């Protein structure tokens, strides 16, 4: 009766070898919402926020002052600028990501306002490292925090006493 163990071992070694040559996808760590409390009344912060979004040419999908919510349309951005879409092996994902923001504004007191920015990011047009950017299966992306930091810097400048 012949043994088949050597063939099974060869098959297992071949599969392990192929897996070692592949480039696994490493997704970025998703950050929590970007939140900051501003030393200004709700109405002043709201007006400043609308002004900053208009100056930045952010396409607004929905705006509701009474509930303190502003939602943007998804806009394209270069991966690496506002979006981190992970890596394939040692190579970063490169290309274009769709980025949308939802901003919540809430009065904490008559002189303090909390602003929270949530992001949704994904890419379907990317390259696995340097190479040709082309349509591929979608990948989730994480915010680099740059857009949010710029937004809050502009808001603080407008609501400064």
C-alpha positions in Angstrom: 0.0 0.0 0.0 1.7 3.3 -1.2 2.0 6.3 1.1 0.7 9.6 -0.1 2.2 11.7 2.6 5.2 13.0 0.5 2.8 14.3 -2.1 0.7 16.1 0.5 3.8 17.6 2.0 5.0 18.9 -1.4 1.5 20.4 -2.0 1.5 22.1 1.4 5.0 23.5 0.8 4.0 24.8 -2.6 1.0 26.6 -1.1 3.0 28.1 1.7 5.6 29.3 -0.9 2.9 30.9 -3.0 1.3 32.6 0.0 4.7 34.0 1.0 5.2 35.6 -2.4 1.8 37.4 -2.2 1.4 40.9 -1.0 -1.2 41.0 1.8 -3.5 44.0 2.0 -3.1 45.9 5.3 -5.9 48.3 6.0 -5.4 51.6 7.8 -6.5 52.0 11.4 -9.8 53.9 11.4 -9.7 56.9 13.7 -12.6 58.0 15.8 -14.4 61.2 15.0 -12.4 64.4 15.1 -14.0 66.5 18.0 -13.1 69.9 19.4 -14.8 72.3 21.7 -14.7 76.0 20.7 -15.0 78.9 23.1 -17.9 80.6 21.2 -21.7 80.5 21.1 -23.5 78.1 18.8 -24.7 80.7 16.3 -21.3 82.2 15.9 -19.7 78.8 15.3 -22.5 77.8 12.9 -22.1 80.9 10.8 -18.3 80.5 10.7 -18.6 76.8 9.8 -20.9 77.6 6.8 -18.5 80.3 5.7 -15.4 78.0 5.9 -17.2 75.3 4.0 -18.2 77.8 1.3 -14.6 79.2 1.1 -13.2 75.6 0.7 -15.8 75.0 -2.0 -17.2 71.9 -0.1 -20.3 70.6 -1.9 -23.0 70.3 0.8 -25.6 67.6 0.4 -27.7 68.4 3.5 -27.7 71.2 6.1 -29.9 71.5 9.1 -29.1 74.3 11.5 -31.8 73.3 14.0 -30.3 69.9 14.5 -26.7 71.0 13.9 -25.8 68.7 11.0 -24.0 69.4 7.8 -23.3 66.5 5.3 -21.0 66.9 2.3 -21.2 65.2 -1.1 -18.4 62.8 -1.7 -15.5 64.5 -3.5 -12.4 63.0 -5.0 -9.0 63.5 -3.4 -5.5 62.1 -4.0 -4.8 59.2 -1.7 -2.3 60.3 0.9 -3.6 63.9 1.2 -6.8 63.4 3.2 -7.2 59.6 2.9 -5.0 56.7 3.9 -6.1 53.6 2.1 -3.6 51.1 3.5 -0.8 49.1 1.9 -0.2 46.0 -0.2 2.9 44.5 1.3 5.4 47.3 1.7 3.8 49.5 -1.0 1.1 52.1 -0.1 -2.2 52.2 -2.1 -2.0 55.1 -4.6 -4.7 56.7 -6.6 -7.9 58.6 -5.9 -10.4 58.3 -3.0 -13.9 59.5 -2.5 -14.2 61.5 0.7 -17.4 62.7 2.5 -17.8 64.5 5.8 -20.6 64.8 8.3 -20.3 67.6 10.8 -22.2 67.8 14.0 -22.5 71.1 15.9 -23.8 71.1 19.5 -24.1 73.9 22.1 -22.5 72.9 25.3 -23.2 76.1 27.1 -24.0 79.7 26.1 -20.3 80.3 25.4 -19.1 76.8 24.3 -19.8 74.7 21.3 -18.8 71.2 20.4 -18.0 70.4 16.8 -17.5 66.8 15.6 -16.4 65.7 12.1 -17.1 62.1 10.9 -15.5 60.9 7.7 -16.4 58.3 5.1 -13.7 57.4 2.7 -13.2 54.7 0.1 -11.4 54.1 -3.2 -12.2 52.1 -6.3 -9.6 53.7 -8.5 -6.1 52.8 -7.3 -2.8 51.1 -7.9 -1.1 48.6 -5.6 2.0 50.7 -5.1 3.6 52.6 -8.0 1.9 51.6 -11.2 -1.1 52.1 -13.3 -4.2 53.4 -11.5 -7.3 51.5 -12.6 -10.7 50.5 -11.3 -10.5 47.7 -8.7 -12.6 46.2 -5.9 -13.4 48.9 -3.3 -11.2 49.5 -0.3 -12.1 51.4 2.9 -9.9 54.3 3.7 -9.2 56.3 6.9 -8.7 60.0 7.4 -5.2 61.4 7.7 -6.7 64.2 9.9 -5.4 67.0 7.7 -8.8 68.2 6.4 -10.3 68.2 9.9 -7.2 70.1 11.3 -7.5 72.7 8.6 -11.2 73.1 9.2 -10.7 73.7 12.9 -7.9 76.1 12.3 -10.1 78.2 10.0 -13.0 78.0 12.5 -10.9 79.1 15.4 -9.6 82.1 13.4 -13.2 83.2 12.6 -14.7 82.8 16.1 -11.7 84.3 17.9 -12.9 87.1 20.2 
